[in-house]
Amino acid sequence: MFVTMALFPGLGVGGVFAWVARRAPADRVGAVTGVVGAAGGLGGYFPPLVMGAMYDEEAHSCTVGLVLLVVTALGALVLTATRSTTGERRAS
C-alpha cells in the first residue's frame, strides 16, 4: 500500500519536471527547475501548518483549512489556465 501511495506523487513530480524541461527556454531550465522545486517544498511545508492552525477544537473539524486549500488549488488552476500559452514546443 505504501509503495502504491508513493508511486503517484512520484509520477506527478516527474511529469511536472518533464513539462518544465519542454516549456522553459533552454538557457533557463535549471533556474526554472529550482523555482519549481522550491515551490513544491513550500507546498509540502505550509499546508500542514495551515491545517493545524485552522483546526476547530470544538467541532473536531478541519473544514476551514480544507476550504482554504481548495480555494488555493482553484486559484492556481485558474492562473495556470489563463497564463498558459499554446506556443510551439522547442525541439528536444
C-alpha positions as CSV (number, residue, x, y, z in Angstrom):
1,M,0.0,0.0,0.0
2,F,2.8,2.5,0.9
3,V,4.6,1.8,-2.3
4,T,1.5,2.4,-4.3
5,M,0.9,5.6,-2.4
6,A,4.4,6.8,-3.1
7,L,4.1,5.9,-6.8
8,F,1.6,8.6,-7.7
9,P,3.3,11.6,-6.2
10,G,6.5,10.4,-7.9
11,L,4.6,10.3,-11.2
12,G,3.3,13.8,-10.6
13,V,6.7,15.2,-9.8
14,G,8.2,13.5,-12.8
15,G,5.5,14.9,-15.1
16,V,6.0,18.4,-13.8
17,F,9.7,18.4,-14.3
18,A,9.4,16.9,-17.8
19,W,6.9,19.6,-18.6
20,V,9.3,22.3,-17.3
21,A,12.1,21.0,-19.4
22,R,9.9,21.2,-22.5
23,R,8.4,24.6,-21.8
24,A,11.3,26.6,-20.3
25,P,13.9,28.3,-22.5
26,A,16.9,26.1,-23.0
27,D,19.2,28.5,-21.1
28,R,16.9,28.8,-18.1
29,V,15.8,25.2,-17.5
30,G,18.0,24.9,-14.3
31,A,16.7,28.1,-12.8
32,V,13.1,27.3,-13.6
33,T,13.5,23.8,-12.2
34,G,14.9,25.3,-9.0
35,V,12.0,27.6,-8.6
36,V,9.5,24.8,-9.2
37,G,11.3,22.6,-6.7
38,A,11.3,25.3,-4.1
39,A,7.5,25.9,-4.7
40,G,7.0,22.2,-4.2
41,G,8.9,22.2,-1.0
42,L,6.8,25.1,0.3
43,G,3.7,23.3,-0.8
44,G,4.6,20.4,1.4
45,Y,5.5,22.6,4.4
46,F,2.7,25.2,4.7
47,P,-0.5,23.2,4.2
48,P,0.0,21.1,7.4
49,L,0.7,24.3,9.3
50,V,-2.5,25.9,8.0
51,M,-4.5,22.8,8.7
52,G,-3.2,22.8,12.3
53,A,-3.8,26.5,12.8
54,M,-7.4,26.2,11.4
55,Y,-8.4,23.1,13.4
56,D,-11.6,23.7,15.3
57,E,-11.3,22.0,18.6
58,E,-15.0,22.4,19.5
59,A,-16.2,20.7,16.3
60,H,-13.2,18.5,15.8
61,S,-13.1,19.6,12.2
62,C,-10.5,20.9,9.7
63,T,-13.2,22.3,7.4
64,V,-11.8,25.9,7.3
65,G,-8.3,24.6,6.4
66,L,-9.7,22.3,3.7
67,V,-11.7,25.1,2.2
68,L,-8.6,27.3,2.1
69,L,-6.6,24.5,0.4
70,V,-9.4,24.1,-2.2
71,V,-9.6,27.9,-2.8
72,T,-5.8,27.9,-3.3
73,A,-5.9,25.0,-5.7
74,L,-8.7,26.5,-7.7
75,G,-6.8,29.8,-7.9
76,A,-3.7,28.0,-9.1
77,L,-5.8,26.2,-11.7
78,V,-7.3,29.4,-13.0
79,L,-3.9,31.2,-13.1
80,T,-2.4,28.3,-15.0
81,A,-5.3,28.1,-17.4
82,T,-5.3,31.8,-18.2
83,R,-1.5,32.3,-18.3
84,S,-0.6,29.2,-20.4
85,T,0.3,29.8,-23.9
86,T,0.0,27.3,-26.8
87,G,3.2,28.3,-28.4
88,E,5.4,25.9,-30.3
89,R,7.4,23.5,-28.3
90,R,11.1,23.5,-28.7
91,A,12.8,20.5,-30.3
92,S,14.3,18.0,-27.9
